[in-house]
Amino acid sequence: MATNSKQGKIVGTTGSPLKISDDQQEQLDLVRRVAAKAFGDDTGSVNVAVNAAMRYLKTDPESRTATLDDVAEEIRETRDRAAFAAAQARGTVIVAVADGWSENGLATRLGLDRMTIRKWLGKERPSPR
């Protein structure tokens, strides 16, 4: 839903409609352009970025630090989950190589770069010839 009015626009959100000013619409348009450039064909990520920006704009200016704090907490939790997953993968890779898997086979199977596998195995990068 998008309606022009003197007071601004009404845009559809996942919750109730949000009335935004022309300046805020410009900000959302900027977010959409930058996110589309960063995420390419991943429209889901573009929409997440725009929805997060709308959430920020919808928040009372006096409370926007709480919105930023929520984002910071999500980043911390995501980093923790990624570190946990990497530790699991590293341990699995070490025993999988001992079980006969090749570095290339594991890299392909796990969607990782072979150099990451080598690093996890404690191997040095091959020296240039």
C-alpha positions as CSV (number, residue, x, y, z in Angstrom):
1,M,0.0,0.0,0.0
2,A,1.5,3.4,-0.9
3,T,-0.6,6.6,-0.8
4,N,0.6,10.1,-1.4
5,S,-0.7,12.8,0.9
6,K,0.3,16.2,2.0
7,Q,1.5,14.8,5.3
8,G,3.6,12.1,3.8
9,K,3.1,8.5,2.5
10,I,1.6,5.5,4.0
11,V,3.6,2.4,3.3
12,G,2.8,-1.3,3.9
13,T,4.7,-3.0,6.7
14,T,4.4,-6.4,8.3
15,G,2.4,-4.8,11.0
16,S,0.1,-1.8,10.9
17,P,0.6,0.8,8.1
18,L,3.2,3.4,8.8
19,K,2.8,7.0,7.8
20,I,6.1,8.4,6.8
21,S,7.3,11.8,5.6
22,D,8.9,12.5,2.2
23,D,12.3,12.7,3.9
24,Q,11.8,9.3,5.5
25,Q,10.6,7.9,2.1
26,E,13.9,9.2,0.6
27,Q,15.8,7.4,3.4
28,L,13.9,4.1,2.7
29,D,14.6,4.5,-1.0
30,L,18.3,5.0,-0.3
31,V,18.3,1.8,1.9
32,R,16.6,-0.1,-0.9
33,R,19.2,1.0,-3.5
34,V,22.2,0.4,-1.3
35,A,20.8,-3.0,-0.1
36,A,20.0,-4.0,-3.7
37,K,23.6,-3.2,-4.7
38,A,25.0,-5.1,-1.8
39,F,22.7,-8.2,-2.0
40,G,22.0,-8.4,-5.7
41,D,19.3,-10.8,-6.5
42,D,18.7,-11.7,-2.8
43,T,15.4,-9.8,-2.5
44,G,14.8,-11.4,0.9
45,S,17.9,-9.6,2.4
46,V,16.9,-6.4,0.7
47,N,13.4,-6.6,2.3
48,V,15.0,-7.3,5.7
49,A,17.1,-4.2,5.4
50,V,14.2,-2.0,4.4
51,N,12.0,-3.5,7.1
52,A,14.7,-2.8,9.7
53,A,15.0,0.8,8.5
54,M,11.2,1.2,8.7
55,R,11.3,-0.2,12.2
56,Y,13.9,2.4,13.1
57,L,11.9,5.2,11.5
58,K,8.8,4.0,13.2
59,T,10.4,4.2,16.7
60,D,10.1,7.3,18.7
61,P,13.3,9.4,18.2
62,E,13.8,9.4,22.0
63,S,13.9,5.5,22.0
64,R,15.9,4.8,18.9
65,T,19.0,3.8,20.9
66,A,16.9,0.8,22.1
67,T,16.5,-0.2,18.4
68,L,20.2,0.1,17.9
69,D,20.8,-1.9,21.0
70,D,18.5,-4.7,19.6
71,V,20.5,-4.7,16.4
72,A,23.8,-4.8,18.3
73,E,22.5,-7.8,20.4
74,E,21.5,-9.6,17.2
75,I,24.9,-9.1,15.7
76,R,26.6,-10.4,18.9
77,E,24.3,-13.5,19.0
78,T,25.0,-14.2,15.3
79,R,28.7,-13.9,15.7
80,D,28.5,-16.3,18.7
81,R,26.5,-18.8,16.6
82,A,28.9,-18.5,13.7
83,A,31.9,-19.1,16.0
84,F,30.2,-22.1,17.5
85,A,29.4,-23.5,14.0
86,A,33.0,-22.9,12.9
87,A,34.4,-24.7,16.0
88,Q,32.1,-27.7,15.2
89,A,33.1,-27.7,11.6
90,R,36.8,-27.5,12.5
91,G,36.6,-30.5,14.8
92,T,34.7,-32.5,12.3
93,V,37.1,-31.7,9.5
94,I,40.1,-32.8,11.6
95,V,38.6,-36.3,12.2
96,A,37.2,-36.5,8.7
97,V,40.6,-36.1,7.2
98,A,42.0,-38.7,9.5
99,D,39.1,-40.9,8.3
100,G,40.2,-40.6,4.7
101,W,38.5,-37.5,3.3
102,S,40.6,-35.3,1.1
103,E,40.9,-31.5,1.6
104,N,39.3,-30.9,-1.7
105,G,36.4,-33.3,-1.0
106,L,35.7,-31.7,2.3
107,A,35.9,-28.2,0.9
108,T,33.4,-29.1,-1.8
109,R,31.1,-31.0,0.6
110,L,31.1,-28.1,3.1
111,G,31.0,-25.3,0.6
112,L,34.3,-23.9,1.9
113,D,37.6,-22.8,0.4
114,R,40.3,-25.5,0.5
115,M,42.6,-23.0,2.2
116,T,40.1,-22.8,5.1
117,I,40.3,-26.6,5.4
118,R,44.1,-26.4,5.4
119,K,44.1,-23.6,8.0
120,W,41.7,-25.7,10.2
121,L,44.1,-28.6,9.9
122,G,47.0,-26.4,11.1
123,K,48.8,-26.5,7.7
124,E,50.7,-23.7,6.2
125,R,49.7,-22.1,2.9
126,P,51.6,-23.7,0.1
127,S,54.7,-21.6,-0.8
128,P,54.7,-20.0,-4.3
129,R,57.0,-21.7,-6.8
